[in-house]
Amino acid sequence: MARNLLLAIAFFISCSISISAQQLNSPQLDSLVKAYVAVNKFNGTALVIKDGKKVHHRNYGYQHAAFKKEFTKNNIFSIGSLTKSFTALVVLKLAEENKLSIQDPVSKYLPDYPRGNDIQLKHLLSNTSDIYEIFRNPKFSSQLSSVHTFSNEEKLAFFKNEPLDFEPGTQFSYCNSGFILLGIIIEKVTGIPYSDAVNNYIFKPLKMTNSGFDFPNLENKRKVTSYSFVSATKQAETKPWNASLISSTGGLYSSAEDLLKFYKGLTTFKIISKQSYDSATTPVLGGYGYGWYIDKIHDEKVINHGGNVEGATSYFLMQPEKNICIILLNNITSISLEKLGNTLYAALQNKPYSLPKPNIEISLEDRILKKYTGTFEVSETYKVEISAEAGRLFMKVNTEDRIPMSAESEQVFFTNEADIVLEFISENEKVVQLKIRQGLGTKVADKIG
């Protein structure tokens, strides 16, 4: 334990040392970001604007952790679902040009789409269409790391013929499929690839020269390496998701400086009019407008969107009336970036906030640990062996090395060596299943034998 603590402290210090001297530093904001660095939840770039001026812009950690390669100016990250805000912006621009209407039914562009007469573009933009969520399809998820270039027809096949659960426009349900559909419609209306449409309508006018499409195949020395987990003792590199598959719902990449240009372009109405901007940032249902979440932090309206794909996390928050913008880019899989962004906003406004706390290990009796031992099966090719030794559980996946697990509660175990949480499920006091939460996914394994 002492050795791990020293390593963690050394890593924490090295993160601070790797920060470029010319970058801006607000001591309070710096300490908040470092609190997330210390629990292995942040490795990337933080850029904060207040009253239209940069008050904080620093890099934390490494562009390539295994080689201790430090971040440089304008590093390029995958931005995941922040792509949706760009997709929505292009649709609204096309509406301003009278090339489409957000009241149009999907059937106008895809005549054979099931219930296409009932689903309007505004339903897709606001996540109220109830189109089947593509991530619910195991066949789709199994292709995320493939190198195949997916056609529109292949993408549609993952969700097109699945039934709706509610009437379009009546409920909010976050839907990646809807934004994939919008990307296809953009291509039909413009006659050019989705990536070219975003480039023509947004990147070029705003001079966003470090933004684009197809992060996995990008060749640029400022491109970051993707990790599922980074700590002082372990770096788990991972493959970025296939950009042609997640396309207009999560396939774009950018840099902090480019996203600052995006913020300025949005709030000075260089791409769409104030009227269109206002409609996009007005909630429809579930606190979601057209490609944006509209939330409140301490009763103040903020507009934001995040992105989370394997090996990358982004968060973009703006409060135009106060000219505040917070941009966070991570090259690790994390579910904590929104919390950090909201904490930074609270600090800027001198409002209360809380800091993340490291998991605290508790001791369990050997008789409790023993009931969790055995073999658990996710599939024929994914088996987990749980063993107990010296008052601790160990997890072994297939032929990989054993990972020591620490008890957070009687049923939940964590590790500081990877982004993994185990939860044991019991029926009639007998362990029957194991939930494995790792990165963005959860696997369920049945106990066998």
Secondary structure, DSSP 8 states (H G I E B T S, - for coil): -HHHHHHHHHHHHHHHHTS-TTS---HHHHHHHHHHHHTT---EEEEEEETTEEEEEEEESEEEGGGTEE--TT-BEE-GGGHHHHHHHHHHHHHHTTS--TT-BGGGT-TTSTTTTT-BHHHHHTT-S----GGG-HHHHTTTT------HHHHHTTTTTS--SS-TTSS----HHHHHHHHHHHHHHHSS-HHHHHIIIIIHHHT-TT-EE-GGG---TTB---EEEE-SS-EEE-----HHHHHHHH-EEE-HHHHHHHHHHHHTTSSS-HHHHHHHTS--BTTB-SS-EEEEETTEEEEEEEEEETTEEEEEEEEGGGTEEEEEEESB--S-HHHHHHHHHHHHTT-----------B---HHHHHTT-EEEEEETTEEEEEEEETTEEEEEETTS--EEEEESSSSEEE-SSSSEEEEEEEETTEEEEEEEEETTEEEEEEEE-
